[in-house]
């Protein structure tokens, strides 16, 4: 709670600074929108800015247990915070055939990478457009682009919140 309060105070100071000296950035835009809309609260500004700041992170959704529950041999006590790894849900064999295989044409593809409902990521549509443009341009320029190593030879990053792989060696012809 202390960290959240400190972050809210920081975002309040940042928004005030951006309001005095706006720049071409999202926090400036939010501060200006708040100035022009009396119903746009400091709490909403902080929540939106925090969401934008953490949107690339993708560590998961923080939730609190409503009751004691045993999962995988561990007990989560009522009130405990848990992080739900939404990326794991995207690999659910009950939802996807071959869930571990990358398939950009999978349909339907109701995955949870950008959240769901009230927790839908604000930058989700922009990220989809960017990824579509990047991959279309990349494969148009390098139609023979392939991994230079086997998928099992890719080194997964550890010790970082964002995960990913260390490198992606490729080849093309």
C-alpha positions, 0 to 999 in steps of 0.5 A: 500500500505504501508503494502504491501511495508513493506511486500515486504521489509521484504521478500527481507531481508528474501530471502537475509538471506536465500541465505547466510544461506540456510535451508530446507525451501521453502523461501531458495529454492526460493532464490536459484532458483532466484540466478540461474535464472536472469529472476526470479525477486524480485517481483516474489519472493515476490509474491510467498512467500506471496502466500505460507505464506497466502495459509492456510489462505483462507480469500478470493480474494481481488479485486477492483470494476471497477465501482459503484455497489449495492449488498445486499443493500450496494454500493461498490464504484469504486476503493473500495477493496472487499474480495470475499469469495471463500468459499461462492461460494462453497455453491452456490445452482446453482452450487451444489445440497445440497451445505451445505452438506459435500460430498467428492465424489461429482462429478463434484466438480469444487469448488473454494477453491484453486482459479482459473486460474492465481489465482490458489493456488500454494500448491493446489495439495499438499494440495489435496494429503495430505488431501486424505492421511489423510482421507484415513488413518483415516477412514481405522484405524477408519471405524466407526468414526462419529460425537459425536454431531449433525452438528448443535451443532458444534461451529463455530469459530468467530473473526478469519480470518480462520474460522472453528469450535472450536472442532470436537467431534467424536466417533467410534466403 
